[in-house]
Amino acid sequence: MRTLVLGRTVYIHTDHCPICGMLRKPVNNRRIERVANLIQEYRIAEMKHINGKSNCLADYLSRPSDDPLFDVDYGLESKLPCSTSSNLPNPCQPSKNILAYMTLRPRQKIPALGVS
């Protein structure tokens, strides 16, 4: 997915509110600083917060492929109205320019191996 997105203008619509201000505020946490550095590789035009109930494609990429909701058209026509005030495409309406919607999850901590 990275190779498809690099070099293109990216609009991020997320229900994770803290990530919206990540690039505008100073970072005091090393973990958050790593994520901010990764995000800066992309040409992000805007990060916009979407209310969780209006995010029609939340968790789409993390669903198992045998899930009946894992369909090409799943979530493109939400029953909930979206509240977008900018001139960006409405995330709840089908668009040919949408590559994917994704949510990031923290990695699970792996226990350190004991050195003997």
N, C-alpha and C positions, 0 to 999 in steps of 0.2 A: 504494500500500500504506500510505503514511503516514496518509492520512485514515481508513483502516479501523482503525488501531491507536491513534491519538490518543484520549485519554479513556477507554481501556479498560485493565484490569489486564493486564500482560504478564509472562509467565514465559519467560525465555530459557534455552534448553538449548543449550550450545555446546561444541565440542571445542577452542576457543581459550582455554586456561587463563588467560592474562594479563588478558583482558577481564572475568573474573569479579570480580577485586578492584579494578577500575579506579575504581569509585565510592567505595570505602572508603579508598583510600590517597591521599596527596598526590601531585600530578602535577608533574614537573619538566620535561616535554617539551612544547613548544608543539603539536606534531602530535597527541599523545595528549590534550592538554587540549582541543583542538577536538573530537575524537571524544567525550570525556567530556561536553562541553557539549551535543552533539547527542543523546546518549543520555539526558540528564537531562530532555529534553522529554517523555519517555514515563513512564507510571506502571508502573515495573518492580517487581514484587513480589519476584522472586528471579532471580538469575543463577546457573545451576547448570552445573558442568563435567560433560560426558559424555565418557567415553573414546572416542577416535576410532573404534575398532573397533565400539563400541556405538551410534555415531551413525548411525542407519539412513537419515536423509535428508540427509546431508552433500552439498553441491554440487548439490542438486536444482534450485535456481533458476538456477544458472549453466550447466546442461546445454543444448546446442542442442535446439531443438524437434523436429528430425528424428531425435534419438537414440531408439532403441527403448525405452530405459529411462524416457523422458519420458512417463509414464503417470500417470493420476490416482491409482491405487492403489500406485504404485511406492514401496517402502520402508516402507510402513505395517505390514508384518508381517515383522520382521527375524528371521533365523535365530539371531542372537546374543542372549543374555539381557541385558537392561538392568539396570543396578544403580542403582535409585532408592530412596533411603531416606526421602524426604519423602512428604507426602500429595499431591504434585502428580500430574497424570495421567502415565502412563507414555508417553514419547515414541515407543516402538516399537509401541504399540497404537493403532488408529484412534480418533480423537476428533473430534467435530463442532466443537469449539472451536478447533482448530488452523487458523490462517490460512496460515502458511508457516513453513518452516525456512530459514534462510539463513546463508551464510558470507560474511564480508567479506574482500575482497582489496585490498591496497594498489594505488593507481593507479600506472600506469606514468609515469615521469618524461618529460615532454615537453621536448625540447631548446629552449633559449631562442633566440628569433629575434634575429639580429644586427641592430643598428640602424646604418644607414649614412647 
